[in-house]
Structures are given as C-alpha cells and as structure tokens.
Amino acid sequence: MNEQKICKDINSRTIKISMVDGTLISACVNLDRDPGYNRLSDLISSDREPFLILMNSTMQKPGVKIAEKHDTLFINKEHILWATPENNNSA
C-alpha cells in the first residue's frame, strides 16, 4: 500500500487516537522527530511542542458516517484522551 510506504520512509508508527470530543483518528506519526523521543508516549507527554503532527490520517467524527482523510493533520496534544500504537503485522 502506498500510504504504508510513505510511513516507512521515515521512522514512523501507525497510531490510533481518541480525542476528548469523541473523534477517532488513525494516522502515522514520526517517532524520531526529536532526539531521545522515540516512543509514542514520549511525543505525547513532551511539552516541547503543543501539537502532534500526523500524516496520512483518517478522522472519524462522532455522528458523521463518512471519515475524513488528511495528508497532514496537526492536533493539540491537550485534546488527546488516549493514544495507542496500532498492531503492525506486516512482514
């Protein structure tokens, strides 16, 4: 899949995020954006930047049947309820 190739060109991880308003997001995030920040929890808990940069994202808003797709999406980390890495079972 082309989106997975883009995500593999940088050290990225596909993640799922739930926002406080109920929005669900599936996207890629660059794990090596800053030296020493190579885990999802490092990126989310860091106060160096208030926004998390997501690539190739799919956003499902509550009450809306059609998901929105975005090449790049900036989300305020203060609005994240939870985030988890997706299982990457591709070999």
N, C-alpha and C positions, 0 to 999 in steps of 0.2 A: 504494500500500500504506500502511496506517495507521501502521505502525512507522516507515517512512521519513519520513512527515510529522512525527512526533514528533521524529525525529532532525534534521530541517531547521529546527525552531523555535528551536533553539539552534545555535551553530556547532559541529557535531559531524562526526565521521568514523566510518564503519564500519570496524572493525578485526578482525583475526584474531590470537589469542594462543595460544601453546603454553606450558603450564606445565611445571615440572620433573617432575611426576608423570605426564606424558603427556596430561593433559586439554587439549582444544582448545576454544577459546571464540571465538564470533563475536558482536560487540556494537558498540554505539555508545558513543563517548566524547566528552565536551565538550572541544573544543580550546581554548576561551577561558576555562577555569576560573580561571586566574590571568593577570594582565597579563604579557606577554612570553613566555608559554608557549603558543605556537600550533601546535606540531608534536607529533606522537606521541612522537618521541624526547625532546622537552623534558619531557613529562609523565612518561615512564617513568624518565628519568635524574634528575629533580628529587628532592632529599631533603626538600622542604618537607612532604610528606605521604607516609606509608609505604604508603598504599593507593591503588589506582586505582579510580575509580567507573565502572562500566559500566552501560549502560541497554539494555533490550530484548535481552538476551543469550541465546544458545543455547550450552549447555555439553555437550560430548561427552566422557564419562569413558572411559578405556581399559577394554575388556572389557564395556562396557554398550552395548546396541544402541539404546536409546531415549535421545534427547537431552533434557536438562532445559532448561526455559525459565524465565527470571527477568526481572522488570521492572527490578530494580536489583540489582547484584551488586558487592560490594567485594572486591577481590583484593589480596593483599600483593605489592607490586612485587618483593620479593626472590625470589619464587617464579616469576617470569616467565622462561622460557627465551628466547623471541623474540616479537616483535610486529610486525605489518606492516599498513599500510592496505589495505583491500580496494579493488579497482578499482570506481569508481562510474561506470558507463557510461550512467546515466540523464541525459536532457537536459531 
